[in-house]
C-alpha cells in the first residue's frame, strides 16, 4: 500500500467539500469553496478541467464520464460538460444547496438544500420535475443507491423510493438526538451507514438471500489514553465497491480507518493527516481511495491525497 499527493499548479485555496471518482475511469471530481470545480486525471497526474463558479461549491457528482453536476452556496445547481468545459445552471434552491446526486434509473438530478426541500430536476427541460419532499429540517447529508434515496435530517435517517416518493418508506432515529454528520449507502446491498458528530457509526445492512442482516453501532475511537471517550465527528464514510462489507471512515482530526462490517473489526488505520478528513471516495475497481484532507469550511491551502491499495481479488 502506498500513497501520493496530487500536485496542482494553482493550489486549492479553500475547503474541499467533496471528491468523487468517475463511474468507469480514474478521473477525480473535486468541488471546493474557493470556488471551483476541478477534474483530475489520477492515472496521468494531470488537471483536466478547472471551472470557476460564482459561489462556493458544497457538493458534486457525475452523471457519466463526461458530464457532472454541482450544488452551490447560492442555491444553484449546475451541469458541466467536462470535455468542452461549458456549464449551465439547471435551476436554483431557495437557500444554500447542500447535496446533489444523479439517478441513472430515473435520469433525474436529485438535490437538497437549506430551504428544507428535496427536488428532482429534469436536466433536459431545465426545470424541476417534482418537489419530492418539503421537510421539517435542513438536510445534512444524502446518498443514493438504485431507487433508494437516503437522507440525514437532524438525528434521523429517512429512506425514500424514487418510484414513489410521496411518502417516506422508512425513518430511523439515530441515538439520543445526536446529530448525524454523514450518511452513505452501500453500492451492492440494501443498507447504509451513518456517522455522527460524537464519533459513532451505525450500520444497517440487509442481505437478500440471507437472514443474517447486520445492524449495530460502534465508536470509531472508543477510548483515549486517559480512558475518556473521544467525541470526534465522523465526516465521511465510503464503502469499497468490490470487497463486501469493507468500508472506511474519515474523522475531524485527520484519521482514516478501514473496517470490516461482518467481523466488526478495525482492519487498519492510515497515517493521520494534518487537517480534517473532508471527503472519501473509492474508484470503480475499489483499488484506489481518494482522501480529501481539508480545514472543513475554513480558508486554508488544501491537500488532496490519493492512496493506492494493493488488494486481493474482489469477492462478494
N, C-alpha and C positions, 0 to 999 in steps of 0.2 A: 504494500500500500504506500503510495506516495502522493504528494500534493504540490501544487504550484499556484502562483498568484497571477491573475490576469493583469496584463500591462495595458494601460490606457495612455494615449498621447496627451489627452486632456482629462485629468483625473476627475472622478465623480466628486462633486463639491458639496453634496448634501446627503441626507439619509437615504439609503436604499430601502424601497418599500417592498419589492417583490423580484424574485428571479424565477424564470420558467424555461425548461428545456423544450425544444420543438418536438412535435409528435413523432418525427421519423429521423431526425438528424441531431447533431451535437451543437446546433445553433442555440444560443442562450439569450433570452429576452430579459432585459433589466429595466425596471421602472424606478424612478427616484424623485426626490424632492427638489432637485437643482434648478429647473425641472426639465427632464429629458427622458426619452425612450431610446434605449440602445439595443442593438443586435450584435452579439459577439459570436464569431465562429471559433469554438473551442479547439477544433482539430487543427486549424491553421493559425490560431492565436492572432486573429485579426478582427478589428471592429468593422462590421459590415454596414452598420447604419447608426446614425445619431440624429434623432428627430426631436428638436426643441418643442416645448409646449408652453402655452400661456399660463398654465397653473401647475402646481405640484402634482405629480402622479402618485396615486396611492395603491394602484394595482394594475396588473396587465395579464393578458392571456393570449394564446394562439387560437386562431380558427383553423388554420392549416399552416404548412411550411412558409408560405409567402404572405400570409395575412394575420394581423394581430389587432388587439383592442386594448385600450387603456381607460381607467377611471381616474378623474382628477378632482382636485380640491375645489374647483369652481362648479362642480356638478356635471361637467361634460363627459360624454362617452365618445371616444374617438376610434375610428378604424384606420389602419395603416396598411398600405401596400408596401411590403418590405423589399420588393425588387426596385420599385421606382422611387420610394421614399415619400410618395404622395399620401396625405392624410386628409380625412374629412370627418366632421362631427356628425354622429348619427342621432344625437339627442342630448337632453340635459335632465338631471335630477334637480329638485328644488333646493337642495343643500349639497353638502360635500358628498361625492360619490366614493364609496369606500371599497367596493368589491365588484369584480367582473369575471364572468365565466362564459364559455361558449358551449352550447349543447349541439353535438353532431346529430343527435337523434331528432330534435325538433327544429334544428337550423335556426336557433334563436340565440341572441346575446342576453344573458341574464345578469342584471346588475342590482346592487343595493346601495343605500346611502343613509346619511344622517336625516333625510326627510322621512325616515321610517317606512320607505316603500321598497318593494321588490318589483322590478319591471322586466318584462320580456320584450326585446326590441326586434323589429323587422329590419334586418340590415339591407334589404332591397328597397323597402319603401321609406326608410329613414324616419320612421315614427314608431312609437310604442304599439305593440300588438295588444298587450293587456297589462293592467296592473295586477300582478299575481296576488299581492297582499298589501294592505295597509296595516302596519304593525304598531304595537304599543311602545316600542323602544327602538333605538338605533341598532343596526346590525354590526356586530363586532368582527365577524368572520363568516365566510361562506365557502362551501365546497360542493362540487358536482361530480356525480358518477352515474353514467347512463341517464335514466329518467329521474333519479333520486337527487333532490336538492336538499342539502343540509345547511342550516344557518344557525349561528350562535347569537342569541339575543339575551343580554344580561347574563344570568346564570342558567339559562335553559338552552337546550338543543331542539330545534323544530325541524321536522322532516316533511318535505312535500314531494308529490309525484307530479312531474311536469305534464303528464297526460290528463290530470285532473287536479288543478291547483286551487280549486275553490275552498278546500279545507286542508288543515294540517293532518297528515297521516299519523304522525306520532310526535309527542312532545315529552322530553325528558328533562327533569330538573337535575342540575349538576350535583351540588352538595352545599348545604348551609348557606345558600345565597352568595357563594363565592363567584365573582365574575369570570367568565370564560375569555381567554385571550385568543385562542385559535381553534379551528376545527378542520379535520382532514378526513375525507372519505377514502375508502380502500379501493384501488382500481380493479381488483379481481374478485372481490367478495362483497357481500352486503354488510355494511358496517362502517364504523368511523372511530376516530379518536379525538378527544378534546384535551386542550391544555389550559390550565387555569393560571390566575395571577399569583397564586400561592405555591406554585411548583408541582401541582398534581396533574396526572394524566389519567383519563378514564377511557377504557376500551370497550367497545360493543361490536362483536363480530359474529355473524351468522353464517354457518356452513350449510349449503342447500342439501347436501347428501348425508348429513350427519347431525346428530342431536347434541354433539359436543360443542355447543356455542361458547363463546368467550365473553365474559363480562366482569371486569374488575377495575379497581382504581389503585394507583400507587404514587408515591412521591419520587421525583427524579433524583433528588438529593435528600435521602431520608434523615441523615444526621451530619452535623458538622463536627469538628474535632472537640469542641467544647460540649458536645452532647445535645445541642439545641437543633430544632428543625430549621432547615433552610426554607425561606419563603421567597424563592426566586421565580418570577414569571416565566412560563413556557411560551415562547414567542411563535414557534412554528413546529409542525410535525410533518414528516414526509415518509410514505410507505415505498419500499422497494417494489417496482412493478413485476419482478420476476422471482423473488425469493419470498415465499409465502410466510407471512407473519413477521417479517423483518421491517423495522422502521427506525427512524432517527428523530430525536428531539433536539431543539436548539433553545437555549435559555437566555436570560437577560444579562448574564455575567460572562458570556462568551464560550459556554461549553456545548459541544455537540456529542450526544450519546446514542449509541446503537443498541437496540433492544430486540428480543425475540418474544413475540406475543404469546406463543404456545407454551414455552417453558417458563415464561415470566422472569426471564433473566436479562441482566445487563451484559451485552456482548463485549463492548469496548467503548472507550472514550477517546475522542480525538484531542490533540493538543489544544489547550484553550486559546481563544482569540482575544485580541486586545480590547475589542468592543463587543457590544451585544450581538447576538445572532438575530438578524432581521428576517431572513427567509432561507428556506431549504428546498432543493428540487433534485430528483434523480433524472438521468437521461432515460430514453425509451428502452434501453437494454439493461438498465439497473446497475451499470458498472461505473458510472461517474456520478458523484454527488457534488453539486454546487452549493457552496455555503456563502451567504452574504453576511459579512461582519460589518456592523454599522452602529454609530451612535443613533439609536432609534429616535427619529423625529427631531434631531438636533443637528445644527450645522457642523460639519466635520469633513475631513478628507477621508473618503471611504476606501475600504479594502474589499476586494472580491476574491475569494479563494476557491479554486476548483480542486477537489480531492479525487484522485483516481484510485479505484479499488480493484484489486485482483481477486475475483470471486470464483467460487466453484460453479460448475454447470448449473443453470437455472433449474429450479424444481418448484412444483406447485404443491 
